[in-house]
Amino acid sequence: MYRLNVARLREIAARHGDQTPYAIAKRTGVSISSAYRYVDGSAQPDLNSALRLAQAYDLDIRTLMDPVENEDDAPAGAAA
């Protein structure tokens, strides 16, 4: 199982001038509501959205995702 590293996403987005979930959504093409949920940790991106995030910031998808051994052990939006 993998989880989005929210802190890393926010840091990388900020380097590109994207300080808000709205700006992240506009750059990446994910929906605005999804971007807000990803950033606040209440949702995880599906593969398509994770790839959009990575591609928009010219990253390998593994840069944004952290492995989690047991999904129940990690809080939503956990940043390791």
C-alpha positions in Angstrom: 0.0 0.0 0.0 1.2 3.5 -0.7 0.1 6.9 0.6 0.6 10.4 -0.7 3.2 12.3 1.3 1.3 15.5 1.8 4.2 17.4 3.2 6.4 16.6 0.2 3.6 17.5 -2.2 3.2 20.9 -0.5 6.9 21.5 -0.5 7.4 20.7 -4.2 4.3 22.6 -5.2 5.5 25.7 -3.2 8.8 25.5 -5.1 6.7 26.0 -8.3 4.7 28.8 -6.8 1.7 26.7 -6.0 0.8 27.7 -2.4 -2.8 26.5 -2.3 -4.7 23.4 -3.3 -6.5 25.5 -5.9 -3.1 26.3 -7.6 -2.1 22.6 -7.4 -5.4 21.7 -9.1 -4.9 24.2 -11.8 -1.4 23.1 -12.6 -2.1 19.3 -12.4 -5.5 19.0 -13.9 -7.0 17.2 -10.8 -10.3 18.5 -9.7 -10.2 21.4 -7.2 -12.2 19.4 -4.6 -9.8 16.5 -4.9 -6.8 18.7 -4.5 -8.2 20.1 -1.3 -8.9 16.6 0.0 -5.4 15.4 -0.9 -3.8 18.3 0.8 -5.8 18.0 4.0 -5.2 14.3 4.1 -8.9 13.3 3.9 -8.4 11.4 0.6 -5.7 9.6 -1.3 -5.3 10.0 -5.1 -6.1 7.2 -7.4 -3.3 6.1 -9.8 -4.4 8.5 -12.6 -4.4 11.5 -10.2 -1.1 10.6 -8.6 0.5 10.4 -12.0 -1.0 13.8 -12.9 0.5 15.3 -9.8 3.9 13.7 -10.5 3.9 14.7 -14.2 2.9 18.3 -13.5 5.9 18.8 -11.2 8.2 16.7 -13.4 8.7 14.0 -10.7 8.9 10.2 -10.5 5.7 9.2 -8.9 7.7 7.5 -6.1 8.8 10.9 -5.0 5.3 11.7 -3.9 4.3 8.3 -2.5 5.4 6.6 0.7 5.0 2.8 1.3 2.8 1.9 4.2 2.9 -1.7 5.5 -0.5 -1.7 7.0 -3.0 0.8 5.9 -4.8 0.8 9.3 -1.5 1.9 11.0 -1.2 5.1 9.1 -3.4 8.1 9.5 -4.9 9.7 6.4 -2.4 12.1 4.9 0.5 10.7 7.0 3.8 12.2 6.0 6.8 10.1 6.9 
